[in-house]
Amino acid sequence: MNPALPALSWFWQAWLATLVFVFPIPHTIALRNLLLLVGLAALLATWRGAPRPQLPPLLRPAAWGLAATTAWLVVHSLAVAPAPTLALDNLRGDWIVPLLVAALAAGAAARLEPRLALRAVVAALLAHMLWMFAWQLWLLATTGAVGDGSKGIVPFGERDYHSSLNGFLLALLLAERLAARPGNAVFATRPGWIALGLTLVADLAVRVRNGTLVSLILLLLAPSLMAGRRPRFVLLLLAVATLGGVSLTLDARWSRLTESAAIGWNSPSPYWLTPDPALQPATPSGAILEESAYMRAAWARRAVTAIAGQPLGLGFGRDAFGRAIEQAYGHRGMVSSHSGWLDFALGSGLPGLGLLLLTAGLAIRGGWRQFRQHEDVAGLMLSLVVGGYLLRCLLDGHLSGWRLGLFAFICGVLVAAMKRPSAKP
């Protein structure tokens, strides 16, 4: 148990939960920065004699991978990028700052007993899902429908905001339930399963296909991690079947996805660039074009073409795809290809993407080994959070902004919450 005073323990729990809760809310950057400064000041004021975050030995390869990736990005921005000033500014905002945020989160979590730090993060994410449920119930009571055309189905931002939050929450709760044994569970049995069930309901309520797909992949991976826990194995298989079946039933776009994506990849129509209805390609089946699938496939095709033409990248930044399109077609206004992997390769080159994926793979492996060798729930949480976020970034342009910052913050908490090398499993 951390020897910190009870008042400080409550402060750090509240600080962690508040920051996680505030992170995704639009127009709260000033508040977020203020909270970060308060946390930094509190850490410095109580630094003497306080516990320090320690990197588990099993995560050292991932740390070296992260250092190598960062070094490449700095060198690339200085020596390879056509506009070094722009690349360095982007690097500061979407790489260096998240690293500092992760370090600050680790320092705060080290002041707490691990379960308390993990509960604070989960509680904040769960609060967002409950807020969304309350919002949808209010819409249903006042308008007779969830979303009446003038109000969205989520209380702020876009649906994929809540889908991203729910993805982090699912990974954390799924890992906790998989690892739970007497003495190391973060939550009591019934509340833990209820919370996990709520994340599945939230996935259906927010109706974001890419989020559902990543959730299904994580749930399908779970049986291979169960190792003798057969009752939970059956429950998770039922959860997968239910989530997949209900999602297919509620979202008719699934049936048109493959055909529309194939058109987006192969059609020469410039509809993806200037969405003029006269340029919209027809589907062979005569069905209505599923525009999201079409656009994403078309953008991915152009991103791959741009990467092949400039494999060392155009300079770090979330808008690398937009710069590539402007160079090739003279069209301004685009930002992301809607794939974080492709955006990263366009910005930092194929070596940068390779280093990023290597670092993520080492983090997943290190977290898994930490769990297997020490029965450490935080290790399994790290593996699923990194893996889930990596998959989501393949499908969506989420490798920047508040999502990357929140991901870094959560990872910092998880690393600090892991068992120390001297701790007995």
Buried (B, 14 or more C-beta within 10 A) or exposed (E): EBEBEEEBBEBBBEBBBBBBBBBBBEEBEEEBEEBBEBBBEBBEEBEEEBBEBBBBEBBEBBBEBBEEBBEBBBEBBEEBBEBBEBBBBBBEBBBBBBEBBBBBBBBBBBBBBBBBBBBBBBBBBBBBBEBBBEBBEEBEEEEEEBBEEEBBBBBBBEBBBBBBBBBBBBBBBBBBBBBBEEEBBBBEEEEBBEBBEBBBBBBBBBBBBBBBBBBBBBBEBBBEBBEEBEEBBEBBBEBBEEBBEBBEEEBEBBEBBEBBBBBBBEBEBEBBBEEEEEEBBEBEEEEEBBBBBBBBBBBBBBBBEBBEEBEBBBBBBBBBBBBBBBBEEEEEEBBBBBBBBBBBBBBBBBBBBBBBBBBBBBBBBBBBBBBBEBBBBBBBBBBBBBBBBBBBBBBBBBBBBBBBBBBBBBBBBBBBBBBEEEEEE
